[in-house]
Amino acid sequence: MSKFTLNRRTMLRGMVSGSAVGIGLPLLEAMLNTHGEALADGSDLPLRFIAYYWADGIVIDQWEPPDTGAGYTLSPALQPLQGPIKDYVNVISGMGNLYNGQFLTHHEGMCGFSGHPIIASGGLNSDAGGATLDQVIADLPGVADCTPVRATHVRISKRESQDGDGGTTVVAMSHRDAGGGNIVAQIPETNPVEVWQNLFGTFMPSVDDADRRLSVLDFVKADADALKDRLGMADRARIDAHLRGISELETKITAVIPSCELPDTPTETNQDVGGVEQISSVVAAMSGLIAQAFVCDITRVATVLFKKFVADSVFDEINANDQHHSASHGGPNNATYRAGITYQMEKFADLLNVLHGTEDPMGGNLLDNTIVFATSDCSTGQVHSIERQPMLVAGRGGGHLVAQSVHHQSTPWNNSHSNPNSSGNMSDVLLSCLRAFDPGANSVGSGAQRSEDPLTDILA
């Protein structure tokens, strides 16, 4: 008797108020080939990528670990990464952002996600000069054509800046090359309910009532029961666990929408409580959505913009007495700034812990088959330096990255912005990540930031 097989993009479907609704399925044995080494149609098993941005730099001697190599010691600012996720986190320090154009503060640091120089457009305005790595990966054959959603882009703090910075570099961390020299900003979503709808809700037309949007499980139950009758015991258990996970996410999403007035600024789609952003709750909801989308194979690419650079975000959860950006200009000894850096690392750790705690249908946990690349817009926040830009690369990438995490430190820069002298180009790290998805990739970026040499220290 031939094995019952399912297409990877099979969805559970139902109807509500005359509109179609669907939910993606986790990876099931029925979707794999005989040996479980590939999908039934011969395509590769899913590998995921997340780009993560935290704002306003670091205090170097607080953030960089004191030792290098495997088994490195976590620095004070990196203490939130302790525990099992520490073994998945590679720290890269001392490498240069080789941008050699007009220095605008903060803007040029965003080149770290693409390897392309920004395009200064007058004043404190700039546009992205090329596609970011997440979009390069999302457009690859075997990635773009394997999931219903190319990529998902989320933003945690919804605060804006009053400093007058503008351009696509400011509004988004992710940019896609649409051809013909057209680089399109991928605007992140701040509202977890909208992220949910974009990933899991396929209502036509859109339903505005929150209760009806979040009751999707009720409407696909019949289809789920019919499918389980045709599956083996292990696959039935996976579907049950998958639906329980979605139900838990619905509860989390509902919890992060407090009952209060909408903020005055129309870009702030989440609601505060007493004027305070609910950052930890939003991080939990967004992290859970990304993890569930990976399990479902709804998408394999995500970006997380923790806060915009120079935004007026205040980290109330740690009783910060100033905006984080303003505190960065108080210098490396400013207590609020130092606490804010550690707080941002704590929220990054929250995402990693969700991925680590989520079973991957392929075996292990999601961090085993994901690459998470994280950096900031500068190194020393007070002077907006890009001469020692910090980077983290987490996950195992399906065996592409080292099994035991390391701290790699290049010879730090000691010259001016226009004439760097470093033993490393931070675009080398981008190329290392890209080759997990495209082994034939020979370069990343352009101009002075172009790299043809991956950082081998983090590769398996």
N, C-alpha and C positions, 0 to 999 in steps of 0.2 A: 504494500500500500504506500503510495507516494506521500511524502510529508506535506502537511498543510502549511502553506506559506502566506505571509502578509506583506504587502508593500509597506516600506518604512513610513510613508506619508499617510497611511490609513488613519482616519479620525472617527471618533464616536460622534454620531449626529442625532439631532432632534429638532423639534419645532417649538417655538414659543410665540404666541400672538401672531401666528402666520409668518414668522421670520425664522430662517435657518440658524442653527447654532451648532458649533462643533468644538471638540476637545481633542488635542493631539494625544497619542498614546506613548507610553515609555517604550524603550527598545525591548522587544520580546524575542524569545527563542524562535518563534515562528517567522521572524524577520531575518534570521541569520542563515548562513550556509551550513552545510553538514558539520563542519569542524568548528563553527562558531568564531571564525577568524575574520569574517567579512559579512556584509549584508547579503541577503539571498540573491540579489542581482549582481554580486561581485564587487560592489563599491566598498571603499574603506570604511572602517568603523569610525564613529564620530570623534573628532578632536576639536576642542573649543579654545577660544581666545577671549580674554577680557583685558581691556586697557583701562587703567585707573589713574585718576588725576587728583592729587591733593595740592593745596594752594599755598603760596607765599614762602616756600623754601623751608630751610632747616637751620639749626645751630650745629655746625659741623662736628664739634667735639662732643656734642650730646647725642648726635644721630649715628655717626660712623662707628662701627664696632672697633674695639681696641686691637683686635688681632685679625689675621686673615686666614684663608683656607677653610677646609672642612672643620666642623666643630667650633666655629667662631663663637665668641661671647656676645650676647645681645647688649647693645649700648642702652643707656637710660631711656632714650626716646623710643627704642625698639622693644622695650620690655613687654608691651602688649602682644608681641608675636611669640611669646613663650608657649610651652606645651607642645602638643603633637604637630601643630602647623609649622613650628620653627624648622623642622626637618625638611619642609617644602619651600623655604624662603631663601633665595639667593640674594645677597646684598652686593651691589656694584657701586663703588665709590671712586672718586679721583678722576673719572673720565670727563672728557670735554665735550661740550656742545659747541661745535665748530662754526656756528653762525658768525659771519663776518660782515654783515650789512649794518644798516642804521640801528643803533641801540635805543630801544624805546622803553625799556623796563618791563618785565613780565612777558611781553608778547613773544620775544625771541626764544624764551624758554619753552614755548609750546611746540617749537620745532622738534623737540625730543620725541614726539609721537609720530613724526613723519620722516625726518631726515631731510626735509626740504626747507630752504630759507623762507621766512615770511616776506610778504610784499608790503613795505611801508607805504602808506597812502596819505601822509600828512598829519601833523599833530600826533596825538596818541592813538592812531588808527593803523591797523594792519589787516591784511587778508592772508589766508593760508596759501602757501606756494605749491602745494602738492597734496596728494592723498595721504592720509594717515594709515598706519600699519593695519589697523582694524579693518579699514575699507579695502585695502589691498587684499587681505585675506578673505574678506566677505565676497569679493569678486572672482576668486579663484574657481576654476572648474573643480567639481567635487566638494565645494562648499556652497557656492551660490545656488546651485541647482539641486541641493539635497534637502533644503528646509523651506517651509512656507514663509518664514520671515528672515530676510537677509541679515539683519542685525537689530539689536535693541539698544537704545541710548537713554540712560537715566541720569538724573541730577538730584543731589540730596538737598543742600541748602539752596533755597530759592531767592536769597537776598541778591540785590543788584548793587552796582557801584555808583557813587556820585562823583567819581573822579574824571569822567569824560572819555574813558577809553572806549574805542569802537572798532568795528570791522569783524569779519568772520572769525578771526583768531580769538576774539573775546566771547562771542555768543556760543561757540561750540569747541569741543576738543577733538571731534571727529569730522573728517572731511573726505568727500568722495570725488574722484576724477570722473566727471560726466562726459569727458571727451571735448575736443576742440578748445582746450585750455580752460574749460569751465570747471572750477573747483567748488563743490557745493557743500555748505555746512550742514551737518546732520544734527539738528537741534534736539537736545535731550529733553525728556519728559520728567517733570517734577512730581506728578501725581501718581501714586501707585495704582489707583483704580484705572487710570487711562493706560498704564503699562499693562495691567491685567487684560484690559479690553483688546489692546493691540496684539497681545501674544495668544490669548486663549479664547476670546470672544469673537465669533464670526457672525454677529447679528447683521441682518439686512432687512430693513433699515436699522440704524442704531437705536437702541432703547435707552431712554434717559433715566428711568427710575433705577436707583442703585440696587434695591432689593431684587428686582427682576433681572438685572445684569448679573448679579452674584449668585443667582439660583440655578446656574447653568447645569449643575450636576443632576438636578431633578429631571431635566429634559432629555438627557442622553442615557438615562438608566436603562431603558428598554433595549437600546442598541448595545450597551455594554453587556447586559445579561445574555443577549443573543450571541455575541461574539465569544463570551467565556465558555459557552456550551461547546465551542469548536476547538478550544485550546487545551493544552496540557495543564497539569496542576501548577507547575512553576509559573507559567504565564498568567494563569488566573490569579495567583497570589500577587504577582507584580501589578496587575491592573487594579486589584483591590487596594494595594498600598499606594498606588499612584493617585487614585481618586480620594483616598484619605488625605494625602498631602495637599491636593487642591482644596479640599474642604478646610484644612487648617489655614491655608493661605487666605481664603475668603475671610476667615475670622480676623486674621492679622490686618488685612486691608481695611476692614470695617473699623478696627480699633484706632487706626491712625488718621481717621477723619473726624476730629472733634466737632461738637456742636457749638459753633461760634460764628461771628461775622466774617465774611471774606475780607482779606487784606485789601488795601486801597489799590496797590499796584496790580494791574491785570495779568502780569506775567507770573504772579504768585498763585498758582493753581491749588496748592495745598493750603490748609488753614492752620493758623497758630493757635496756641492755648495761652490766653493772657498776653499776647504779643510775643510769645516764645516759640521758636521752631522746635518741633518734636523730632530732633535729628536721629536719635537712636531708634525710635519706632519706624521712621522712614527707611533707615539703613536695613533694619530687620525685614521689612516688607519687600524692599527692592532686591535684597540678597536672596530672599526666598523665591521671588519671581524668576530671577535669573537662573537659580538652581533648578527650579521646576521646568523652565523652558529648555534647559540643557538635558534633563532627564527625558523630556518628551521629544527631544530633537526638533523643537519648534524653531530654534535658531542655534547657531554655534558661535556667534560673535556678539559681544556686548561691550559697552563702555559705561564707566561710572565717573561722573564729574562730581567730586565731593562738594566743592564750592568754586565759584568763579574767582579768578585772581582779582584783587583789590575790591571784592564785594564786601558789603557792610555786614558780614556774618559775625554774630556773637555766639560763642559756645557757652550758653547759659547752663548746660548740664554740668559743667565744671566750675560754675560760679565765676566765669571770666568777667572782668570788669572793663573790658574794652573790646572793640572789633579786632578780630585776629590780624587783619592786614595792618591796622594802625599799630597794634602791639609789635608787629615785626619791625617797625621803624624805631621802636624803643631800644633796639640793639639785642645782641645775643644773651644779655643778662636779664632781659625783661621777663619777669616771672610768668606773666600772662601769655606771652609768646611761646615760651618753652613748654608751658602746660598745654597750649593749643596744638603744638606739634605732636606731642605724645597722644593727645586726644584724637587727632586725625589718624595716627597709626593704630589706635584702638579701634576706630571704625573700620579701617582696612582689615584689621585682624578679625572683626566681626564677619565680614564677607568671607574671608578665608575659612573661618570656622564653620560657616554654613556649608560651604562647598565640601569641606573635609567631612562634615557630619552627614552628608547626603550620599546614599548608596548609588553607585553608578551601575546601570543595568549591564554594563560590559564587565563588571567586576571591580572591586576596590571602591574608592570614593571619587567624587568629581574632580578633586585636585589631582588625582592620578592621571587624568586624561584632559587636563586643562593647562593652559599657560596664561598667567596673569602678569602683565607688564605694568608697572606703576612708576610714576615720576612726578616731579613738581615743575613749576615754571622758573625756578631759580635755585641756587644753593643758599647763599647767605641772603636772607630776606631784606635786611636793612639796606644793602647796597645793590640789590637785584643782580647779584653776580651769577653768571652761567658757567663759571670756570671750574666748578666741581659739582656738577649737577647730580643729585642722588637718584638711584634707581633700585627697584626691587623686581625680581622675576620669581614668581611663585608657581608651584605646581610641578608635575613631572612630565607633562606634555606627551602622555602615551609612551614614555620611555625615551623621549628626545632629550630631555634635560637630565642633569646629574641626579643620581639616586640619593646622594648625601649632599645637602645644601652647602654652599660655600660663600665666603666673603672675598670677592675679587676687588683689589685696589690697584688702580693704575697710578703712575707717577702724576701727582696733581699738577694742574696748571700753575705757572708762575709768571706768565706774561700778560699782555693786554688782550682785550676782546678781539682785536683785529689781527693779532699775531699769536695764536695759542701755541703752547709748547707742552704737549701731553703725550703720554704713551698710549692713549686710548681715545677713540671717537665713540660717543655714545650711540651713534647709528650702528656700530658693530653689534650692539645688543639687539637692535631691531632685526638685523639680518639673521642673528642666531634664532630668534623666535620665528621669523618667516620661513626658514628652512624646514621647520617641523611640518608645515603645511605645503610647502613647495620646495622639495629637495634640490631642484634645479635652479633656484633663484641665485643669481650671481651678484646682485647689488641691491642697495636700498638708498633712497634719497637722491639728491642732486647737489651740484656745486661743491663748496668746501665740505659740506656735511655728508656727501656721498660715501658709502662704505661698500667695500668688496671683501671685507675680512670679518667673518663672524667671531664673536668672543668665544673661544673654545673652552674656557674654564668652566662654563656653565652647561656644556654639552655632554651627553652621555658618551 
